[in-house]
Structure formats: structure tokens, C-alpha cells
């Protein structure tokens, strides 16, 4: 019986200062800078994958109760995920 060698790689987490610097980088007064800032905060707050976040449609966002749903068709695990 062969055992599969699996090495856990350490996940490097940003420090609070690094995260603040990252979020301060985009120019929030420009369209593209504000767009980038919103995308970064969405990724940080929801832990969605980049591809999932980029595939969201307006219909996936419920503005009345502040929720976002990742549709099963775009989720990596193929299950809908309310965030």
C-alpha cells in the first residue's frame, strides 16, 4: 500500500498594516479605482474566489437585505452559496 505524500503549505496572511495599505492603494475617486476597491473588499469580506466574484450579476445581489449569492453554475463546488 502506497501512501500519498501530502505536504501542507503554510498560508501566508497579510498583517493589518499590509491589508490597510492594499485597500488604500486604489484611487477611490476614479471609476476604476473605486471598482477595484469594492472588488477587494468583497473578496476579503466574503472569501469568495476571484472567478466567482467576477462572474456575479446584479441579480445575484439583494440590496434590501445586503446579501450576495454565488450561483451554483459559477461556484467551484457547484453549490449555491449565500454570503
N, C-alpha and C positions, 0 to 999 in steps of 0.2 A: 504494500500500500504506500503510494507516494503522497506525501503531504505537500500542499501548495504553500510555497513560501510567500508570506504576505507581510510587507513592511508598512507599518503605519507612518505616514509622513506627517510631520508636525505642521499644524495650521498656524500661519503667522497672522496675528491680529494687529490691526493698527492701534496705536496709542490714541488717547483722547486728543492730544495735540496734533497728531498726524491727520486724524479724521476731521478736525476743525479746519486745518489747512487745506485739505482736499475739498471740503464744502465751501470754503472761501475763495477757491480758485476761479470758478466761473463768474463772468461779469453778469450779474443778475439784472442789469438794466437793458441788456440786449436780448433779443428773442432767443438766439441760440444758447447764450449763457444761462438764461432762466430755464430753458428746456433741459439743459444738461444738469442743472441743479435739482430740478424736480425729479429727473430720472435717477440721479444719485440718491436722493432722499427716499424715493420709492424702493430702490434696491436695498438700502440699509434697513428701512422700517419693516419691510415685508419678507426679506430674504428670498425674493423671487430670483430666478435665473435671468440673465440678461436677455436671452432669446424670448422668454415668456413675457418680460416687461415690454420689449419692443413689439410684440405681437398683440398687445392689448388693443381693444377697440373701445370707443366711447360707451358702447352698450355694456361693456364689462365693468363699468364704474357706476356705483349707485351713490349719487351725490347727496341724497336725502339722509342716508344713514352711514355715510363715509366708509363704504366698503368697496373692495376691488375683488373680482372673481377671475381667477385664471381658468379659462375654459379647458375642458378635458382634451380638446383637439390640439391645444398648444402646450399642455403640461407634459413634462418629461415622463411622468409616471402614468399619464393618460387618465388621471382622475381630476375632476374639477376641484379647485381649491379656493374657498372664500378666504380673503385676507383681511 
